[in-house]
């Protein structure tokens, strides 16, 4: 009965529920980012940042993070997943694969999302110019300003966009959910590693997650619209997923 009512309600909605959810997440993410940026510009919000920083450190020696030595090396490896070198290799491999299977639009969206996200993050860093944390010793090299976290922003943009594109190729919801779960977990691990290593305030990472998530979803909406020419952004979400682009060889 509940299922029938849901299908009836869904059929009568002027726009797809998935579109409402996506734009709701985008709006909430942008609002969270703006709220954090406002606090930073006004010089507020340091109490929570400092508290969480010290929770992750040895009370008798703040230069020593909690956990065994091997864990520190593992975290350093994880943080590299959000660095320019790894993300460049990942972007190149993913875009090359998409082009090879004739998914030109998917490749263009992926490249556009990551490159524009990189530019946006850099501009925000220059504009806000928040200093790096000086409360504890840095355990890895860090350049540029602190807010928002570039690693958190770019890992969210890259991994979530790739996850959304890969999920499009699968019919089963369980597989799509599994792909997105790994994308979200990787994004979260990269962001948390920046705080553990002492190079970002927690609010930097939270803002980076919010910005990167909203940016990835905006580009995904653009992809859905682009794959449904003539339907408009609302009708593009009426079906479960857009039809995949045809292979050139198949069309001939």
Secondary structure, DSSP 8 states (H G I E B T S, - for coil): -HHHHHHHHHHH-SS-HHHHHHHHHHHHHHHHHHHHHHHHHTT--HHHHHHHHHHTEETTEEEEESS-HHHHHHHHHHHGGGSHHHHHHHHHHHHHHHHHTT-HHHHHHHHHHHHHHHHHHHHHHHHH------SS--SS---S--SS-HHHHHHHHHHHHHHHHHHHT-S-HHHHHHHHHHHHHHHHHHHHHHHHTTSS-HHHHHHHHHHHHHHHHHHHHHHHHHTSTTTHHHHTTTSSS------HHHH-
